[in-house]
Amino acid sequence: MSRAPTKSVSVEDILEWVMGVANPQRSQRYQEMKTAATEYYQVLENAKALPEQLAELEKRLDE
């Protein structure tokens, strides 16, 4: 088993990377943040977003 730094990673990542759990269950908060990040990057890639959309997505990610 390889050792990975665990200071700033989620419990799910520790389960997967350090403990070798193949499919750890992800928390609701993790899923929300993943969705917000995905939307944020889609908006950036499209480059057609209004500044208000970017600001709202940045706010969600900051939470």
N, CA, C and O atoms as a GROMACS GRO file, in nm:
protein
  252
    1MET      N    1   0.085  -0.118   0.000
    1MET     CA    2   0.000   0.000   0.000
    1MET      C    3   0.089   0.124   0.000
    1MET      O    4   0.179   0.136   0.083
    2SER      N    5   0.064   0.214  -0.092
    2SER     CA    6   0.144   0.337  -0.098
    2SER      C    7   0.087   0.438   0.000
    2SER      O    8  -0.033   0.440   0.028
    3ARG      N    9   0.174   0.522   0.050
    3ARG     CA   10   0.134   0.625   0.144
    3ARG      C   11   0.112   0.755   0.069
    3ARG      O   12   0.198   0.796  -0.009
    4ALA      N   13   0.000   0.818   0.090
    4ALA     CA   14  -0.032   0.945   0.026
    4ALA      C   15  -0.047   1.050   0.133
    4ALA      O   16  -0.089   1.018   0.245
    5PRO      N   17  -0.015   1.175   0.103
    5PRO     CA   18  -0.038   1.281   0.202
    5PRO      C   19  -0.187   1.292   0.232
    5PRO      O   20  -0.269   1.292   0.141
    6THR      N   21  -0.221   1.300   0.359
    6THR     CA   22  -0.363   1.301   0.397
    6THR      C   23  -0.406   1.430   0.466
    6THR      O   24  -0.518   1.437   0.517
    7LYS      N   25  -0.321   1.530   0.468
    7LYS     CA   26  -0.353   1.652   0.541
    7LYS      C   27  -0.473   1.728   0.484
    7LYS      O   28  -0.555   1.778   0.560
    8SER      N   29  -0.484   1.736   0.353
    8SER     CA   30  -0.591   1.818   0.294
    8SER      C   31  -0.678   1.740   0.196
    8SER      O   32  -0.721   1.793   0.094
    9VAL      N   33  -0.703   1.614   0.227
    9VAL     CA   34  -0.788   1.534   0.141
    9VAL      C   35  -0.912   1.489   0.219
    9VAL      O   36  -0.915   1.491   0.342
   10SER      N   37  -1.013   1.448   0.144
   10SER     CA   38  -1.138   1.406   0.207
   10SER      C   39  -1.125   1.265   0.265
   10SER      O   40  -1.034   1.190   0.231
   11VAL      N   41  -1.219   1.232   0.351
   11VAL     CA   42  -1.226   1.097   0.407
   11VAL      C   43  -1.242   0.996   0.296
   11VAL      O   44  -1.183   0.888   0.299
   12GLU      N   45  -1.323   1.031   0.196
   12GLU     CA   46  -1.345   0.942   0.083
   12GLU      C   47  -1.216   0.915   0.006
   12GLU      O   48  -1.190   0.803  -0.036
   13ASP      N   49  -1.136   1.022  -0.013
   13ASP     CA   50  -1.009   1.005  -0.083
   13ASP      C   51  -0.913   0.917  -0.003
   13ASP      O   52  -0.840   0.836  -0.060
   14ILE      N   53  -0.913   0.932   0.128
   14ILE     CA   54  -0.828   0.847   0.213
   14ILE      C   55  -0.872   0.701   0.199
   14ILE      O   56  -0.788   0.612   0.186
   15LEU      N   57  -1.004   0.678   0.202
   15LEU     CA   58  -1.054   0.542   0.184
   15LEU      C   59  -1.007   0.483   0.052
   15LEU      O   60  -0.966   0.367   0.045
   16GLU      N   61  -1.015   0.564  -0.053
   16GLU     CA   62  -0.981   0.514  -0.186
   16GLU      C   63  -0.831   0.502  -0.205
   16GLU      O   64  -0.782   0.396  -0.245
   17TRP      N   65  -0.757   0.609  -0.178
   17TRP     CA   66  -0.615   0.614  -0.210
   17TRP      C   67  -0.528   0.541  -0.108
   17TRP      O   68  -0.434   0.471  -0.146
   18VAL      N   69  -0.558   0.555   0.020
   18VAL     CA   70  -0.471   0.500   0.124
   18VAL      C   71  -0.515   0.360   0.165
   18VAL      O   72  -0.433   0.270   0.181
   19MET      N   73  -0.647   0.344   0.183
   19MET     CA   74  -0.696   0.216   0.234
   19MET      C   75  -0.736   0.119   0.124
   19MET      O   76  -0.764   0.002   0.151
   20GLY      N   77  -0.738   0.165  -0.001
   20GLY     CA   78  -0.765   0.077  -0.113
   20GLY      C   79  -0.910   0.037  -0.134
   20GLY      O   80  -0.937  -0.062  -0.202
   21VAL      N   81  -1.004   0.113  -0.078
   21VAL     CA   82  -1.146   0.084  -0.100
   21VAL      C   83  -1.178   0.125  -0.244
   21VAL      O   84  -1.159   0.240  -0.282
   22ALA      N   85  -1.228   0.031  -0.323
   22ALA     CA   86  -1.247   0.054  -0.467
   22ALA      C   87  -1.351   0.162  -0.497
   22ALA      O   88  -1.326   0.247  -0.582
   23ASN      N   89  -1.464   0.160  -0.431
   23ASN     CA   90  -1.572   0.255  -0.459
   23ASN      C   91  -1.628   0.313  -0.331
   23ASN      O   92  -1.738   0.275  -0.290
   24PRO      N   93  -1.556   0.405  -0.267
   24PRO     CA   94  -1.610   0.461  -0.143
   24PRO      C   95  -1.735   0.545  -0.171
   24PRO      O   96  -1.744   0.612  -0.274
   25GLN      N   97  -1.828   0.539  -0.080
   25GLN     CA   98  -1.950   0.618  -0.094
   25GLN      C   99  -1.916   0.764  -0.069
   25GLN      O  100  -1.851   0.797   0.030
   26ARG      N  101  -1.958   0.850  -0.158
   26ARG     CA  102  -1.929   0.993  -0.147
   26ARG      C  103  -2.042   1.064  -0.074
   26ARG      O  104  -2.159   1.030  -0.092
   27SER      N  105  -2.006   1.162   0.007
   27SER     CA  106  -2.105   1.237   0.084
   27SER      C  107  -2.186   1.330  -0.006
   27SER      O  108  -2.146   1.360  -0.118
   28GLN      N  109  -2.299   1.373   0.045
   28GLN     CA  110  -2.383   1.468  -0.027
   28GLN      C  111  -2.306   1.596  -0.055
   28GLN      O  112  -2.315   1.653  -0.164
   29ARG      N  113  -2.229   1.642   0.044
   29ARG     CA  114  -2.150   1.765   0.028
   29ARG      C  115  -2.047   1.749  -0.084
   29ARG      O  116  -2.027   1.840  -0.164
   30TYR      N  117  -1.981   1.633  -0.088
   30TYR     CA  118  -1.884   1.605  -0.193
   30TYR      C  119  -1.952   1.611  -0.330
   30TYR      O  120  -1.898   1.672  -0.423
   31GLN      N  121  -2.069   1.550  -0.342
   31GLN     CA  122  -2.141   1.550  -0.468
   31GLN      C  123  -2.181   1.692  -0.510
   31GLN      O  124  -2.173   1.727  -0.628
   32GLU      N  125  -2.223   1.773  -0.414
   32GLU     CA  126  -2.261   1.911  -0.443
   32GLU      C  127  -2.141   1.991  -0.493
   32GLU      O  128  -2.153   2.066  -0.589
   33MET      N  129  -2.028   1.974  -0.428
   33MET     CA  130  -1.907   2.047  -0.468
   33MET      C  131  -1.858   2.000  -0.605
   33MET      O  132  -1.812   2.082  -0.685
   34LYS      N  133  -1.867   1.872  -0.631
   34LYS     CA  134  -1.826   1.820  -0.761
   34LYS      C  135  -1.915   1.877  -0.871
   34LYS      O  136  -1.866   1.916  -0.977
   35THR      N  137  -2.045   1.883  -0.845
   35THR     CA  138  -2.139   1.939  -0.942
   35THR      C  139  -2.109   2.086  -0.966
   35THR      O  140  -2.107   2.131  -1.080
   36ALA      N  141  -2.087   2.162  -0.859
   36ALA     CA  142  -2.057   2.305  -0.872
   36ALA      C  143  -1.928   2.327  -0.951
   36ALA      O  144  -1.922   2.415  -1.036
   37ALA      N  145  -1.827   2.248  -0.923
   37ALA     CA  146  -1.699   2.260  -0.994
   37ALA      C  147  -1.715   2.226  -1.142
   37ALA      O  148  -1.660   2.294  -1.228
   38THR      N  149  -1.790   2.122  -1.170
   38THR     CA  150  -1.813   2.082  -1.310
   38THR      C  151  -1.885   2.193  -1.385
   38THR      O  152  -1.847   2.228  -1.497
   39GLU      N  153  -1.989   2.249  -1.324
   39GLU     CA  154  -2.063   2.359  -1.388
   39GLU      C  155  -1.973   2.479  -1.410
   39GLU      O  156  -1.979   2.542  -1.515
   40TYR      N  157  -1.891   2.511  -1.311
   40TYR     CA  158  -1.800   2.625  -1.319
   40TYR      C  159  -1.707   2.610  -1.438
   40TYR      O  160  -1.691   2.704  -1.517
   41TYR      N  161  -1.645   2.495  -1.451
   41TYR     CA  162  -1.551   2.474  -1.560
   41TYR      C  163  -1.621   2.469  -1.696
   41TYR      O  164  -1.562   2.510  -1.796
   42GLN      N  165  -1.743   2.420  -1.701
   42GLN     CA  166  -1.819   2.422  -1.826
   42GLN      C  167  -1.847   2.565  -1.870
   42GLN      O  168  -1.835   2.599  -1.988
   43VAL      N  169  -1.884   2.648  -1.773
   43VAL     CA  170  -1.911   2.789  -1.804
   43VAL      C  171  -1.784   2.857  -1.852
   43VAL      O  172  -1.788   2.932  -1.949
   44LEU      N  173  -1.673   2.832  -1.787
   44LEU     CA  174  -1.547   2.892  -1.830
   44LEU      C  175  -1.509   2.846  -1.970
   44LEU      O  176  -1.465   2.927  -2.052
   45GLU      N  177  -1.526   2.720  -1.998
   45GLU     CA  178  -1.490   2.667  -2.130
   45GLU      C  179  -1.579   2.726  -2.239
   45GLU      O  180  -1.530   2.756  -2.348
   46ASN      N  181  -1.704   2.744  -2.212
   46ASN     CA  182  -1.794   2.801  -2.312
   46ASN      C  183  -1.767   2.949  -2.336
   46ASN      O  184  -1.796   3.001  -2.444
   47ALA      N  185  -1.713   3.017  -2.237
   47ALA     CA  186  -1.678   3.159  -2.246
   47ALA      C  187  -1.794   3.246  -2.292
   47ALA      O  188  -1.774   3.355  -2.347
   48LYS      N  189  -1.915   3.199  -2.271
   48LYS     CA  190  -2.033   3.276  -2.309
   48LYS      C  191  -2.113   3.318  -2.186
   48LYS      O  192  -2.221   3.376  -2.197
   49ALA      N  193  -2.058   3.288  -2.071
   49ALA     CA  194  -2.131   3.312  -1.947
   49ALA      C  195  -2.134   3.460  -1.912
   49ALA      O  196  -2.041   3.536  -1.941
   50LEU      N  197  -2.241   3.496  -1.851
   50LEU     CA  198  -2.252   3.630  -1.796
   50LEU      C  199  -2.170   3.637  -1.668
   50LEU      O  200  -2.155   3.537  -1.598
   51PRO      N  201  -2.118   3.754  -1.637
   51PRO     CA  202  -2.041   3.767  -1.511
   51PRO      C  203  -2.120   3.723  -1.388
   51PRO      O  204  -2.062   3.674  -1.291
   52GLU      N  205  -2.252   3.740  -1.392
   52GLU     CA  206  -2.335   3.700  -1.278
   52GLU      C  207  -2.332   3.548  -1.260
   52GLU      O  208  -2.330   3.498  -1.147
   53GLN      N  209  -2.332   3.474  -1.370
   53GLN     CA  210  -2.326   3.328  -1.362
   53GLN      C  211  -2.194   3.284  -1.299
   53GLN      O  212  -2.191   3.197  -1.212
   54LEU      N  213  -2.085   3.344  -1.345
   54LEU     CA  214  -1.954   3.309  -1.289
   54LEU      C  215  -1.948   3.343  -1.140
   54LEU      O  216  -1.896   3.266  -1.060
   55ALA      N  217  -2.000   3.458  -1.105
   55ALA     CA  218  -1.998   3.500  -0.964
   55ALA      C  219  -2.078   3.403  -0.878
   55ALA      O  220  -2.034   3.368  -0.768
   56GLU      N  221  -2.194   3.359  -0.926
   56GLU     CA  222  -2.276   3.266  -0.850
   56GLU      C  223  -2.205   3.131  -0.833
   56GLU      O  224  -2.207   3.073  -0.725
   57LEU      N  225  -2.144   3.082  -0.940
   57LEU     CA  226  -2.073   2.955  -0.931
   57LEU      C  227  -1.950   2.966  -0.841
   57LEU      O  228  -1.921   2.873  -0.765
   58GLU      N  229  -1.879   3.076  -0.847
   58GLU     CA  230  -1.764   3.098  -0.758
   58GLU      C  231  -1.810   3.099  -0.612
   58GLU      O  232  -1.743   3.044  -0.525
   59LYS      N  233  -1.923   3.161  -0.587
   59LYS     CA  234  -1.978   3.166  -0.451
   59LYS      C  235  -2.009   3.025  -0.401
   59LYS      O  236  -1.978   2.992  -0.287
   60ARG      N  237  -2.070   2.943  -0.487
   60ARG     CA  238  -2.101   2.803  -0.448
   60ARG      C  239  -1.974   2.727  -0.416
   60ARG      O  240  -1.969   2.652  -0.319
   61LEU      N  241  -1.870   2.747  -0.497
   61LEU     CA  242  -1.743   2.676  -0.472
   61LEU      C  243  -1.677   2.726  -0.344
   61LEU      O  244  -1.617   2.647  -0.271
   62ASP      N  245  -1.688   2.855  -0.315
   62ASP     CA  246  -1.627   2.911  -0.194
   62ASP      C  247  -1.694   2.861  -0.066
   62ASP      O  248  -1.631   2.856   0.039
   63GLU      N  249  -1.822   2.823  -0.077
   63GLU     CA  250  -1.893   2.775   0.040
   63GLU      C  251  -1.836   2.643   0.082
   63GLU      O  252  -1.882   2.584   0.180
   0.00000   0.00000   0.00000
